[in-house]
Amino acid sequence: MATSERIWGRLLGAVERREVPALVACFTEEGSWQNVPHEPWRGRLAIAERLGPILLRSERVQWDVVSASFTEHRAWLERVDRFWIDGVEYAVRCNGVLEVDPESGLIREFRDYVDLGEWRARLAAAGPLGDVGAPR
């Protein structure tokens, strides 16, 4: 199993368990998450501040992998990310590229390609969730 597939499995498990500390532990200290084309969130704290609100507000999270391709230090992930908030499912299609630091085996960069306008419009009914997905 490629390093990228192993760390993806850890990240996916943390997301679906809604465990923000476990999620950010999958990243290098200076790792980044980017909702392209916006600027990336750099560092574990920034990633936690941006993804934590949606994970903690959701009573259930499930990321369905539609297709995936793994090399030793890179993964391409076509997904449908699903969040249940107040019993209502909110889903969005994503395509992510995960880059692994070869020395640590942790994620150094995660680039997610998602229609944030569509996502924000869907989430509007859920009420305040912070600034999920917005650029800083």
Sequence and secondary structure as in RCSB ss.txt:
>XXXX:A:sequence
MATSERIWGRLLGAVERREVPALVACFTEEGSWQNVPHEPWRGRLAIAERLGPILLRSERVQWDVVSASFTEHRA
WLERVDRFWIDGVEYAVRCNGVLEVDPESGLIREFRDYVDLGEWRARLAAAGPLGDVGAPR
>XXXX:A:secstr
  HHHHHHHHHHHHHHHT HHHHHTTEEEEEEEEEETS  EESHHHHHHHHHHHHHH SEEEEEEEEEEE SSEE
EEEEEEEEEETTEEEEEEEEEEEEE TTT SEEEEEEEE HHHHHHHHGGG    STT   
